[in-house]
Amino acid sequence: MRIVPLMYVKEHHKLGLPVYDSDHRLLLNQGMPISAHNKEKLIDGGYMSVYVQDEFVEYIPQPIITDSLHNRCIVMIRNAFKDFKQLMEVENDFYVSNKVERVKRLKEKRDQHIEKLLNITEEVLDQIIRYREASVEYIDLKNMYNYPYQHALNTGIIAGMIGLKMDRNLNEIRAMFLSSIMCEMGNLTIPENILMKRSRLTFEEFDIVKEHCYKSFQQVRSCPEINYMVKKVCYEHHERVDGSGYPMGIKGDRINIMSKIVAVADAYDALTSDRTYRTAYPPHKALSHINEGSNILYDEKVVSVLEAIVNPFPIGTIVTLSTKDHAIVVGENKSNFRRPILKIIDEHASGAQIDLMKHPNIQITGIKYDI
């Protein structure tokens, strides 16, 4: 099974995993042929890529948390964000009637949502800890309409995996997971035309975007259930090692390590997500992009841990080699994920296996989708 952008999907392809709409109702089931009609349903449902069944390998990547827990988290985050947004709108509306009473009532609802998030955090952490020795190979395909909620959850999960690998304590990992969700709260105030803009933002638009850190912080600082670590990450998660980040422009060791971890997790999940203005980066390309910013934008130790836990070429990926052959990844080398075990799929050598650890002169030059 492998991920294929819809632009490369062919009618003989069948869905590798079931696909759900934005309300988590079944849109298309596993094994359904991706006909022109079904492709339209996927596009209308907010998808740009899908998992397809593969004739070469039947391997199914394992998500870090179960589907049932994932879906419960998304519903919970979506409901929370809906009320968070209403609270922020009322707080910023100078002309709203009964403002004091409405703000009080909405803050009570906000605190109830936070209590639920705190409870489900423990379930997520339990599953992350059980998964800690495995490589991250599963990409959660995002529905465009649920992107903010899925991105918040996935950032928290990846931050938790990095934190475990770096031997951070459970209180810190708990804080990173929760802050990854709360960080997204401030984005609710950013106009959609700015969030979805395809071209470079103007200085004025970027100033609006930068305000989301403070707005997230504003919402959590008055919550007694939220500890100072969560509040700190909410405020710092867009700071960068070289001082080019925001909102304070601090750099180096002045940035808390938890904020640095969430920053890298946030970047990786964003890059490997389909957006309205681009298709998702495959894992190897996302890792390379983040590595280019190592010790400039991102903490180099955190980047190295991300590279140690994420498989850039998951089993099932079809690659092009420097020999001009096409091959499918059939196994991983845990000592170096970038040198997997491959099976040639071209007719002249179909079935021949190559362990790239034993063939240093052969390089992977790209990923093949239209096959």
ABEGO torsion letter per residue (X at the ends): XBBBBAAABBAABBBABBBBBAAGBBABBBGBBBBAAAAAAAAAAGBABBBBBBAABABBBBBABBAAAAAAAAAAAAAAAAAAAAAAAAAABAABBGAAAAAAAAAAAAAAAAAAAAAAAAAAAAAAAAAAABBBABBBBBBAAAAAAAAAAAAAAAAAAAAAAAGBBAAAAAAAAAAAAAAAAAAAABBAAAAABABBBBAAAAAAAAAAAAAAAAAAAABAABBAAAAAAAAAAABBAAGABOAAGBBEAABBAAAAAAAAAAAAAAAABBBAABBBBBAAAAAAAAAAABGAABBAAAAAAAAAABBABBBGBBBBBAAGBBBBBABBBAABAABBBBBBABAAABGBBBBAAABAABBBAEBBABX
